[in-house]
């Protein structure tokens, strides 16, 4: 039996196998992740209230994943950061006043509300 600590004590978990066969992030055995889903790097899937996925979104039509617990983590494309302020700055720098900035800024507003509710 393999376990992983998602921040609330160890639970039964496994590493996800990504569609290309590479090893993905940790997934709790109680979570459901489709076989065609990518769980990249240090991503963790542990329950239905710890994260939200929005997408496809942005210039790459990628998925924006936000983990709320044990700490906030924002991941999309090549961006990974621990604050919404850092993500806002990256969006402003990369997309300025494009339609992609509008999409990301709407997502950020949604995430800000969720972050308050899920504390």
N, C-alpha and C positions, 0 to 999 in steps of 0.2 A: 504494500500500500504506500503510495506517494502522497505527501501532504505539502501544502504551501500556506504560509501565513499572509493573508491579504490585509492584515492590519487589525484583525479581530480574533486572533488565535489561529492555529493550524487547522486546515480542513482538507479533506480528500480532494486532490487536484491532479491535473496532468498538463503536459505541454501540448499545445494545439499543433497539429500538422497543417501548414499552409497549403493552398492549392498547388504550388510548385514543388511540394515535398519538403520544404525547409521547415526547421523547427520554429514554431511561433511562441507567443507568450503563454503565461499560465492561465488555465481555465479551471474553475471549481467543477468537480464532478456533478454538482447539482445544476450547473448552468448549461444552457443549450446554445451551441455555436454551430452554425451551418458549415458543411464541409468546404463550401466555396468562399468562406469568409477568411480574411487575413487578420491574424492577431500578431502584430509585429513587435519585435524587440522586447521591451520591458512591459508591454501591455498586459493587463490582468483583467480577467472576466470572472466576477465572483457573485453577482446577484443582479436583481432587476432594479435596484435603487441606487447603485453605486456609480453608474455611468449612463451617458447618453451618446448616441451616435446620430449625426446629422449628415445627410448627403444623398446623392452626390452634390457637392458644393464647390464653388471656386473655379479657378482657371484650369485646374487639372481634373475637375469632376471627381474629386477625392472625397473621402469620408472624414468628417471632423468628429473625433472621439474625445469626450471629456469624462474623466474619472473624478468623482467627488471625494471618495474616501479610500485610503486613509488621508490623502491630501489631494488637492486639486491638481490635475495634470491635463493639459491640452495638447492633443496630437493631431496633425493632419499633414499629409505630404512629407516635406522635410522639416516641418516645424514641430518642436516639442518644448513645452515650457510649463512652469509651475504657477503662473499667474495669468489672469485675463489681461492685465495691463501689458505684459510682454507680448501676448498674442495681438492685442490692439495695435501696438507699435509695429509689429511685423506686418500686419495687414496694411497699415498706413504707408509703410515704407515700400512694400511690394506692389500694392494695388491702388494706392492713393484714392482717386475719385472714379474708379471704374465700377462697372456693374458687380464685379467680384467683391469689391470693398463693401458695396451695399449688401450683398448676400452675407458676407462674414459678419458685418456689423449687426444685422438682424439676428444672426445666430448668437452673437455675443450678448445681446440684450436678453434673449431667451435663457442663455446659460446663467446670466447674473441672477435672474429670478429663481431658477432652479437651485443655484448655490445657496441662496438665502433660505429656501424651503428645506433643503436637505442637510442643513448644519446639524 
